Amino acid sequence: MDTKLATLRAENFMVLALGAGLFLSKPVIYAATGLLTLYFLLRCFRDSAYRRAAFSNKLIVAALVIYVFGVLACLLMPTTSEDLGFIARKSLYLLIFAPLLLAFRHPSNRNYALTGLIIGFWIAAIMTLHHGEQIHEGRLSGATWLVDVWGVLLALFFVFLTPRIFDQQYSTPVRVLFAITALTAFIFLILSGARGPWLGASFAIGLYLLFYQRRTLGVILVIAVVAYFPIKHFAPAPVAQVEQRIVSIVDTEDNMSNWIRLTLWKLSIAQSIEKFETNPVELLLGSGSTSHFAKVYDFFERTDVLTQEEKNQLSAPDVGYPSNDTHNLYLDAIAKHGLVWTLANIFLFLAMATTGLRRFQPIHTSVLAAPALVICFLLTGVFYTLLPHFAATFFIFFSALALRSEER
């Protein structure tokens, strides 16, 4: 076997494993990301053409710079080895973006990645149906992920697949497979009760359909209206649970989950303001993922931004505070990893979105998944802590595959 074929087979295996692993196994994700990182470093060291391709791509360079900056910032601040290990490990999504984007230049790697994703999804879906007892308070968690992570993964997968349904590079049977898989993912997303991913996916795909598939959007709305009352008649309990979850999104008075989020956001904003006034370097570079916990709890104890009644309610046993989760991508990342690192990630994602828009061709719509994924991820991040997180790895894999979709 010659070197080119051997490297292609290695890439086939890694993208297939990671694609399936997103739905099936954390250890597989860790192993695949580790292999991709090692492969990228070795290939850059030994292959000058590969190295030139990597470092001539502005998105790849930006991702690598952000990764290095995140690690250096952690070293510069008075953080712990645990903080350093966390940022080095959890932000590997920035490192694997390079080998993924380069691997997906080849059609066979794109096909293997798609195959891994679809097989992984259907296995996870069957396992989830088999373990239907995982329904808690009307929410169906995945067999392989906790309910909110499962919801984020389904939302991103649904957003990734939908533009492919309309892509004329695929045969009709393949597009039907995409449609069935996307619809199933959407149904599981609804059953998960994950409100943030609901909003992110609905807004992203709503915009895509509005600008690029208006006729389809009209048909979907008509079908939804016509089907609503029969479904509600024959399955009143599940429909009522979904309706209750939808209504709860805007309930800031009686919904405890919403109150907790808003209170944590208020606390985090107040702490960031204090950092700006007393220690701006820490605001810029972050407190460290684990070191932040002690600092935010100390701030919680002494701040007057919350009333004593609010503090008591937040500290109640059924709430579980103190915790190290702000339930907001932006506030959490700024507090732990700094304003500079957070903004750099957001600008990278926006650059990926604009790249996807520039590469759009009317008969090849798959690339439009890139901006839709960015919208979904950033909107979901208003309610969930996604950076750095497994969700960022999901997002990067889908986005890299979408960005290469128009290449032949």
Secondary structure per residue as TSV (DSSP state, phi and psi in degrees):
chain	resnum	aa	ss	phi	psi
A	1	M	-	360.0	125.9
A	2	D	-	-74.9	169.0
A	3	T	H	-63.4	-42.6
A	4	K	H	-60.9	-44.2
A	5	L	H	-67.3	-37.7
A	6	A	H	-64.7	-42.9
A	7	T	H	-67.3	-36.7
A	8	L	H	-64.6	-41.8
A	9	R	H	-65.8	-36.8
A	10	A	H	-64.0	-43.2
A	11	E	H	-65.4	-41.2
A	12	N	H	-53.5	-48.4
A	13	F	H	-64.1	-44.9
A	14	M	H	-67.3	-42.8
A	15	V	H	-72.9	-32.9
A	16	L	H	-64.3	-46.3
A	17	A	H	-64.2	-43.7
A	18	L	H	-68.5	-40.6
A	19	G	H	-58.9	-47.5
A	20	A	H	-70.0	-37.6
A	21	G	H	-63.9	-28.5
A	22	L	H	-55.4	-34.7
A	23	F	H	-95.3	-20.9
A	24	L	H	-113.6	-29.7
A	25	S	-	-161.9	125.6
A	26	K	H	-62.4	-45.6
A	27	P	H	-57.3	-36.5
A	28	V	H	-66.3	-39.4
A	29	I	H	-61.8	-47.1
A	30	Y	H	-60.6	-45.4
A	31	A	H	-64.5	-44.6
A	32	A	H	-66.9	-42.0
A	33	T	H	-66.4	-37.7
A	34	G	H	-63.3	-43.9
A	35	L	H	-64.9	-41.7
A	36	L	H	-63.0	-41.5
A	37	T	H	-63.4	-47.8
A	38	L	H	-62.9	-43.0
A	39	Y	H	-59.9	-44.2
A	40	F	H	-62.4	-45.0
A	41	L	H	-64.7	-44.4
A	42	L	H	-66.5	-41.2
A	43	R	H	-66.6	-39.2
A	44	C	H	-64.4	-37.5
A	45	F	H	-69.1	-35.6
A	46	R	H	-103.1	-20.2
A	47	D	-	-121.1	105.4
A	48	S	H	-66.7	-36.5
A	49	A	H	-65.3	-42.0
A	50	Y	H	-64.0	-41.8
A	51	R	H	-63.2	-42.7
A	52	R	H	-64.2	-40.1
A	53	A	H	-63.2	-39.2
A	54	A	H	-67.1	-50.0
A	55	F	H	-86.1	1.4
A	56	S	T	-96.6	-5.5
A	57	N	-	-96.2	118.2
A	58	K	H	-65.2	-35.3
A	59	L	H	-65.6	-42.1
A	60	I	H	-64.4	-46.2
A	61	V	H	-60.1	-43.8
A	62	A	H	-60.9	-44.7
A	63	A	H	-61.8	-43.0
A	64	L	H	-65.6	-41.4
A	65	V	H	-63.2	-42.1
A	66	I	H	-63.8	-40.4
A	67	Y	H	-61.3	-49.6
A	68	V	H	-62.5	-41.6
A	69	F	H	-61.0	-42.6
A	70	G	H	-59.9	-41.3
A	71	V	H	-69.5	-44.2
A	72	L	H	-64.6	-39.9
A	73	A	H	-61.1	-39.2
A	74	C	H	-66.0	-35.8
A	75	L	H	-69.9	-34.7
A	76	L	H	-74.2	-28.7
A	77	M	T	-88.9	158.8
A	78	P	T	-75.7	68.3
A	79	T	-	-107.8	-178.4
A	80	T	-	-105.0	169.6
A	81	S	H	-63.8	-28.6
A	82	E	H	-66.3	-39.8
A	83	D	H	-61.8	-44.0
A	84	L	H	-63.7	-44.6
A	85	G	H	-63.1	-36.4
A	86	F	H	-65.6	-50.6
A	87	I	H	-67.9	-35.3
A	88	A	H	-67.7	-36.1
A	89	R	H	-83.9	-48.8
A	90	K	H	-73.8	-20.8
A	91	S	T	-97.3	19.0
A	92	L	H	-62.3	-17.3
A	93	Y	H	-57.1	-28.9
A	94	L	H	-72.5	-33.5
A	95	L	H	-75.9	-41.5
A	96	I	H	-76.0	-11.5
A	97	F	H	-57.7	-38.7
A	98	A	H	-64.5	-57.7
A	99	P	H	-63.7	-29.8
A	100	L	H	-68.4	-48.3
A	101	L	H	-62.3	-37.7
A	102	L	H	-73.2	-38.9
A	103	A	H	-65.3	-37.0
A	104	F	T	-76.0	3.4
A	105	R	T	-65.7	-28.4
A	106	H	S	-92.6	129.1
A	107	P	H	-55.5	-37.8
A	108	S	H	-65.7	-34.7
A	109	N	H	-66.9	-38.4
A	110	R	H	-64.3	-40.6
A	111	N	H	-66.4	-41.8
A	112	Y	H	-65.2	-39.3
A	113	A	H	-64.7	-45.6
A	114	L	H	-61.7	-41.9
A	115	T	H	-61.2	-44.9
A	116	G	H	-61.0	-43.4
A	117	L	H	-62.2	-48.0
A	118	I	H	-69.5	-42.2
A	119	I	H	-64.1	-45.5
A	120	G	H	-59.6	-43.0
A	121	F	H	-62.4	-48.4
A	122	W	H	-66.9	-35.2
A	123	I	H	-64.5	-46.0
A	124	A	H	-63.8	-38.0
A	125	A	H	-65.2	-44.2
A	126	I	H	-64.2	-42.6
A	127	M	H	-62.6	-38.3
A	128	T	H	-65.8	-42.7
A	129	L	H	-64.9	-37.0
A	130	H	H	-66.1	-33.1
A	131	H	T	-104.4	51.6
A	132	G	G	-63.8	-13.7
A	133	E	G	-69.7	-4.0
A	134	Q	G	-78.2	10.2
A	135	I	E	-74.9	125.0
A	136	H	E	-134.2	121.0
A	137	E	T	53.9	41.0
A	138	G	T	78.8	7.8
A	139	R	E	-113.7	131.4
A	140	L	E	-99.9	111.5
A	141	S	-	-85.2	157.4
A	142	G	-	-72.9	155.6
A	143	A	S	-68.5	-20.3
A	144	T	S	-115.4	-8.6
A	145	W	S	-138.2	152.8
A	146	L	-	-62.1	158.2
A	147	V	H	-59.3	-41.2
A	148	D	H	-74.0	-37.3
A	149	V	H	-66.5	-40.5
A	150	W	H	-58.7	-41.7
A	151	G	H	-64.2	-42.5
A	152	V	H	-63.2	-45.0
A	153	L	H	-61.7	-44.5
A	154	L	H	-63.7	-41.2
A	155	A	H	-61.3	-48.3
A	156	L	H	-64.4	-39.9
A	157	F	H	-65.3	-43.6
A	158	F	H	-60.8	-44.6
A	159	V	H	-65.8	-38.6
A	160	F	H	-64.6	-42.7
A	161	L	H	-77.6	-33.8
A	162	T	H	-55.8	-47.6
A	163	P	H	-62.5	-23.9
A	164	R	H	-70.4	-24.0
A	165	I	H	-61.0	-29.7
A	166	F	T	-101.1	4.1
A	167	D	-	-83.8	120.5
A	168	Q	T	-78.3	-2.3
A	169	Q	T	-72.6	-17.6
A	170	Y	S	-99.2	151.0
A	171	S	-	-72.2	163.2
A	172	T	H	-59.2	-44.4
A	173	P	H	-60.3	-37.4
A	174	V	H	-68.0	-40.9
A	175	R	H	-66.1	-34.3
A	176	V	H	-64.8	-41.0
A	177	L	H	-60.7	-44.7
A	178	F	H	-59.0	-43.4
A	179	A	H	-64.7	-44.6
A	180	I	H	-64.1	-42.7
A	181	T	H	-66.1	-43.6
A	182	A	H	-63.4	-42.9
A	183	L	H	-63.3	-41.9
A	184	T	H	-63.9	-42.6
A	185	A	H	-61.1	-39.5
A	186	F	H	-65.6	-40.9
A	187	I	H	-63.0	-44.4
A	188	F	H	-64.2	-35.4
A	189	L	H	-62.0	-45.0
A	190	I	H	-61.3	-44.2
A	191	L	H	-66.9	-24.6
A	192	S	H	-69.3	-23.0
A	193	G	T	68.3	17.1
A	194	A	-	-80.8	101.3
A	195	R	H	-69.3	-40.8
A	196	G	H	-59.5	-51.4
A	197	P	H	-61.1	-34.7
A	198	W	H	-54.7	-52.1
A	199	L	H	-63.0	-46.2
A	200	G	H	-60.6	-48.0
A	201	A	H	-68.9	-42.3
A	202	S	H	-63.9	-43.3
A	203	F	H	-67.7	-43.9
A	204	A	H	-64.0	-48.7
A	205	I	H	-73.2	-31.8
A	206	G	H	-59.8	-44.5
A	207	L	H	-65.0	-42.5
A	208	Y	H	-58.9	-48.4
A	209	L	H	-66.0	-38.5
A	210	L	H	-62.9	-41.2
A	211	F	H	-89.4	-27.5
A	212	Y	H	-123.2	-17.2
A	213	Q	-	-141.0	58.3
A	214	R	H	-61.7	-40.2
A	215	R	H	-62.7	-42.9
A	216	T	H	-62.9	-40.4
A	217	L	H	-59.8	-43.6
A	218	G	H	-61.7	-43.2
A	219	V	H	-62.5	-43.5
A	220	I	H	-61.5	-43.1
A	221	L	H	-64.3	-40.9
A	222	V	H	-64.0	-45.6
A	223	I	H	-61.5	-41.6
A	224	A	H	-62.3	-43.6
A	225	V	H	-66.4	-44.3
A	226	V	H	-66.9	-38.6
A	227	A	H	-81.2	-19.2
A	228	Y	H	-58.8	-50.6
A	229	F	H	-70.0	-41.9
A	230	P	H	-60.9	-42.1
A	231	I	H	-64.3	-41.4
A	232	K	H	-65.5	-32.2
A	233	H	H	-69.9	-44.8
A	234	F	H	-87.3	-20.1
A	235	A	-	-136.8	65.0
A	236	P	H	-64.3	-37.5
A	237	A	H	-66.2	-51.6
A	238	P	H	-60.9	-39.6
A	239	V	H	-64.5	-40.5
A	240	A	H	-63.6	-38.2
A	241	Q	H	-65.0	-42.2
A	242	V	H	-65.0	-43.5
A	243	E	H	-61.4	-40.2
A	244	Q	H	-63.9	-39.8
A	245	R	H	-65.1	-39.4
A	246	I	H	-65.4	-46.1
A	247	V	H	-62.9	-34.4
A	248	S	H	-66.8	-16.8
A	249	I	T	-59.7	-37.4
A	250	V	T	-103.6	6.9
A	251	D	-	-88.2	101.2
A	252	T	-	-100.9	1.3
A	253	E	S	-104.5	-48.1
A	254	D	S	-101.1	-17.3
A	255	N	-	-86.1	114.2
A	256	M	H	-65.6	-37.5
A	257	S	H	-60.6	-43.7
A	258	N	H	-65.6	-41.0
A	259	W	H	-61.7	-42.4
A	260	I	H	-61.1	-46.5
A	261	R	H	-58.9	-49.8
A	262	L	H	-62.1	-37.5
A	263	T	H	-68.9	-41.8
A	264	L	H	-64.9	-37.3
A	265	W	H	-64.7	-43.4
A	266	K	H	-61.3	-41.3
A	267	L	H	-64.8	-43.9
A	268	S	H	-66.5	-41.3
A	269	I	H	-63.5	-42.4
A	270	A	H	-63.7	-38.9
A	271	Q	H	-67.3	-38.9
A	272	S	H	-64.4	-38.5
A	273	I	H	-63.1	-40.8
A	274	E	H	-64.5	-40.4
A	275	K	H	-61.2	-41.9
A	276	F	H	-59.4	-37.7
A	277	E	H	-81.5	-33.0
A	278	T	H	-111.7	-29.9
A	279	N	-	-149.8	72.0
A	280	P	H	-61.9	-26.8
A	281	V	H	-63.5	-39.7
A	282	E	H	-66.4	-34.9
A	283	L	H	-64.4	-39.2
A	284	L	H	-74.0	-38.4
A	285	L	H	-108.4	-12.9
A	286	G	-	95.2	163.3
A	287	S	-	-97.5	-11.0
A	288	G	-	94.1	143.0
A	289	S	T	-61.5	-47.8
A	290	T	T	-87.4	-35.2
A	291	S	H	-64.1	-27.6
A	292	H	H	-62.0	-31.9
A	293	F	H	-57.0	-49.2
A	294	A	H	-64.4	-37.1
A	295	K	H	-70.5	-40.5
A	296	V	H	-71.5	-33.2
A	297	Y	H	-71.0	-37.0
A	298	D	H	-61.7	-41.8
A	299	F	H	-64.7	-40.5
A	300	F	H	-58.9	-40.2
A	301	E	H	-67.4	-35.4
A	302	R	H	-105.8	-11.1
A	303	T	-	-75.3	152.2
A	304	D	S	-109.4	12.1
A	305	V	S	-70.0	-23.7
A	306	L	S	-109.9	141.8
A	307	T	-	-72.6	163.7
A	308	Q	H	-63.3	-34.3
A	309	E	H	-63.7	-41.6
A	310	E	H	-65.6	-40.3
A	311	K	H	-63.0	-42.8
A	312	N	H	-64.1	-40.9
A	313	Q	H	-67.5	-38.7
A	314	L	H	-69.5	-28.1
A	315	S	T	-89.9	0.6
A	316	A	S	-61.6	148.1
A	317	P	T	-55.9	-35.2
A	318	D	T	-76.9	-10.9
A	319	V	T	-92.6	-42.9
A	320	G	-	88.9	14.1
A	321	Y	-	-83.7	142.8
A	322	P	S	-81.4	147.4
A	323	S	-	-138.4	169.1
A	324	N	S	-106.2	30.2
A	325	D	-	-129.7	122.1
A	326	T	-	-88.3	-11.5
A	327	H	S	59.9	39.5
A	328	N	-	-160.8	121.4
A	329	L	H	-53.8	-47.2
A	330	Y	H	-71.9	-51.2
A	331	L	H	-65.8	-40.4
A	332	D	H	-66.5	-46.2
A	333	A	H	-66.1	-39.5
A	334	I	H	-63.4	-44.6
A	335	A	H	-64.2	-42.7
A	336	K	H	-90.5	-36.4
A	337	H	H	-121.9	-0.6
A	338	G	-	97.0	155.1
A	339	L	H	-65.7	-39.6
A	340	V	H	-63.7	-49.9
A	341	W	H	-62.1	-41.9
A	342	T	H	-64.3	-48.5
A	343	L	H	-63.9	-37.0
A	344	A	H	-61.7	-42.3
A	345	N	H	-61.9	-45.5
A	346	I	H	-62.5	-42.9
A	347	F	H	-64.4	-37.1
A	348	L	H	-61.5	-46.0
A	349	F	H	-63.2	-40.7
A	350	L	H	-66.1	-35.8
A	351	A	H	-64.8	-37.5
A	352	M	H	-63.1	-39.4
A	353	A	H	-64.2	-45.8
A	354	T	H	-67.6	-33.4
A	355	T	H	-62.6	-43.1
A	356	G	H	-61.4	-41.5
A	357	L	H	-64.7	-39.7
A	358	R	H	-66.4	-32.0
A	359	R	T	-86.4	-2.3
A	360	F	-	-64.0	133.8
A	361	Q	B	-125.8	138.1
A	362	P	T	-53.5	-34.3
A	363	I	T	-89.1	-9.0
A	364	H	B	-123.4	90.6
A	365	T	-	-89.6	-8.2
A	366	S	G	-59.5	-32.3
A	367	V	G	-65.3	-21.1
A	368	L	G	-69.8	-10.4
A	369	A	H	-63.5	-27.4
A	370	A	H	-60.9	-56.6
A	371	P	H	-64.2	-33.9
A	372	A	H	-65.2	-38.9
A	373	L	H	-64.5	-39.9
A	374	V	H	-62.9	-45.2
A	375	I	H	-60.4	-46.7
A	376	C	H	-61.3	-46.1
A	377	F	H	-65.4	-47.2
A	378	L	H	-70.1	-34.0
A	379	L	H	-73.7	-42.0
A	380	T	H	-60.2	-34.5
A	381	G	T	-65.9	-14.0
A	382	V	T	-64.3	-28.2
A	383	F	T	-112.6	-18.0
A	384	Y	S	-125.0	150.6
A	385	T	-	-85.6	108.0
A	386	L	-	-118.9	0.3
A	387	L	S	-141.1	119.0
A	388	P	S	-79.3	147.9
A	389	H	S	-167.8	166.3
A	390	F	H	-56.0	-32.2
A	391	A	H	-58.4	-34.3
A	392	A	H	-66.6	-35.1
A	393	T	H	-66.8	-43.6
A	394	F	H	-54.1	-50.9
A	395	F	H	-60.3	-45.4
A	396	I	H	-65.7	-41.4
A	397	F	H	-62.1	-50.1
A	398	F	H	-61.7	-41.4
A	399	S	H	-69.0	-43.0
A	400	A	H	-61.8	-40.4
A	401	L	H	-67.7	-38.3
A	402	A	H	-66.6	-40.1
A	403	L	H	-66.0	-24.3
A	404	R	T	-98.1	6.3
A	405	S	T	-66.1	-29.6
A	406	E	T	-85.7	-5.1
A	407	E	-	-81.7	144.1
A	408	R	-	-102.4	360.0
